Each structure stands twice: as structure tokens, then as C-alpha cells.
Amino acid sequence: MESTITTSDPADLRNAMVDKFTESRHLRTPAIIDAFREVERHRFIPDADVQAAYVNDAVSIKHAEDGEMISCISAPSVVATQLEQLGAQPGHKILEAGAATGYNAALLARLVAPGGHVWTVDVDTDLVNTASKHLEAASVSNLTVLLADGAAGLPEHAPFDRIQFTVGAGDIPLTVLDQLAPDGRVVIPMRIRGSISRSFAFERDGDTWKTVSCEMATFVPMRKGVCDDVRTTISMAGEGNVRLETYSEQLVDREAIRTVLDEPSHKLYTGVKFRQGSAWWVYLWLACVLPNGLSRLPGQRPRFTPHFGWGSMAALDGDSLAYLTVREGDDAAGRF
């Protein structure tokens, strides 16, 4: 998590956040920058600390019975990235799949005004009610919140100029493509063999579709609908709280692999040095060439030395596992 800013004034925190993302180029479009300055993110997560609302982290808002996060307000940099991909304009009709807290919908509503309208949907009544309450308190009028499956869309309100998914998918929900205007655009985070994902923007190109944008982003998966992206989280045996994400397309002995971290480990280094920040491209390549793609392995335990503070990425093969780490020693920077 980022260090907090000393001020507690929401306007100052928000402007500092926007300045940072403008400098980093997460925010580029003047209308989106203005929307970020005006929509008060902390109002959409009232149970969180005001300062926590303006650091670059996701904030969980709902968990499953096993403790797994199933809904959150995305990190503001991810929200900015997707809005830049979407390219919403005044007068547009927009469908958003994944209402969550209502924050992204509030930004969209401002971007399509005047004359435009936003429909945001979610599969849980409590999330729909909460988003509705937040949006009403923010006096957002050109927006409708509905209990519905985003993957099925809202054919009664189609065609839409833009469709945005703020939940992850294992494939394109074909039903919603028919609800997009001929010159429309759909933005959707899609997994690429395992846990690696990117946010894609698609447009029609004659009888087919073309990718017009691809950005790094990870979202909680779709659930309770026609395009559920079923994720099985395996709690690893032994000390700590390490979990392994697996998906239906991955061939893995889920029961046997629970104890794999208790087996003797062997470190092998590639001898290759990567520039800072390039690991994500390495992961994308590995996800494409390895038989089972890559899986997230979050958590901590003794003698587990992951690549990131949250955990690491892992390659699976039956009841065997290899996770990515970094080289130890004076020349460790950037080495795997």
C-alpha cells in the first residue's frame, strides 16, 4: 500500500491523486481529469478512512463465506485506465456491468452529460441497494441502477454506445455484443490462460472485431450469471495463509497440490536481467506458452520468498508447482 498524505482534507487528497495520475499518464483526457477532480471517491466507501480512499489501492466491499473478496472498488489508477479506454462522450448511452459502490458509474454519468444516460447493473441486491444510495446522495440523475446479469446485458435499452465491464471474464459474453451500436466500443477485462488478465477495448471491424486498446488490469471474476468465470481457490497446507488460484481450463491435481509447499524446494535462476516493471510482460509471455498458463499465489508463510509483497505468480503441472521469485544478493535488482 502507498504511504498516506499528511493532509486529511478530501479535496486536497483528491487533487493530489489526480495530479499524480496525470503525471503518470493514467489520466490524459481533460473531461476524465475533471470528473476525477469532482466526483468524491470517499463518499462511495464511507466505511473506509478518507485517506484510504485516495491511495492507489482497491478497497474490498464484500467477501464470500470463505473470506474470498467478491466485490471491491477498484484502485483509482485502474478506474482511470478503463475510462481512458472507453472514451465516453456527452450524449452516449452506456451499460456498465458491475455496479459495486457506484463510483465508476458516477464518473461515467458525468462524462456522458448532457444528454447521455448510464445503466449500471450488479448481481447482488445488497450491492445494487448500496450503489443506489451512494448515487442518490451524490445527486446523480442521469443514471439507473438495476439488479441484472451484466453478461446478458439490457436488450430493452440497447443499442449502447459503450459497454464497460468492471468484472473479469474468461471469454467475451456474446449476447452483449449484439447490444452495441455499430460504431460502439466494449471494454472488458479478460483472463489469458490462468490468472493473467488484461483490459481490452474492442470495436467492430466489418464482420469481425478488432482490439483498439489493451491495458494491464485484474478484476474479481463474473459470478451468478450466464458467463460465470469459476475460480477455485486452494488453501495451501502448512503454516501461513498462502492460497492458489485455479480455473476450470487448468489441468491440475487440486487436492495433491495443497501440500506441495511442504515439499523440499529448489531455486533455479534464469540468469536474465529485466528492466524494472517488465515482469508483467514476462508473465504475459509465460501465460501464453506454458501448458497451464500462470496462477496467482497470494499469501505469506515461512521460507516462501515471493516476487511481490502480496505473493507471487506460479506455474502448475499436475501436482507440481514453480513460483517466481527474485535473485538474492547485491545484484538482485531485476533478476529472476
Secondary structure, 3 states (H helix, E strand, C coil): CCCCCCCCCHHHHHHHHHHHHHHHCCCCCHHHHHHHHHCCHHHHCCCCCCHHHHCCCCEEEEECCCCCEEEEECCHHHHHHHHHHHCCCCCCEEEEECCCCCHHHHHHHHHHCCCCEEEEEECCHHHHHHHHHHHHHCCCCCEEEEECCCCCCCHHHCCEEEEEECCEECCCCHHHHCCEEEEEEEEEEEECCECCEEEEEEEEECCEEEEEEEEECCCCECCCCCCCCCEEEEECCCCCCCEEEEECCCCECCCHHHHHHHCCCCCCCCCCECCCCCHHHHHHHHHHHCCCCEEEEECCCCCCCCCECCEEEEEEEECEEEECCCCCCCCCCCEC
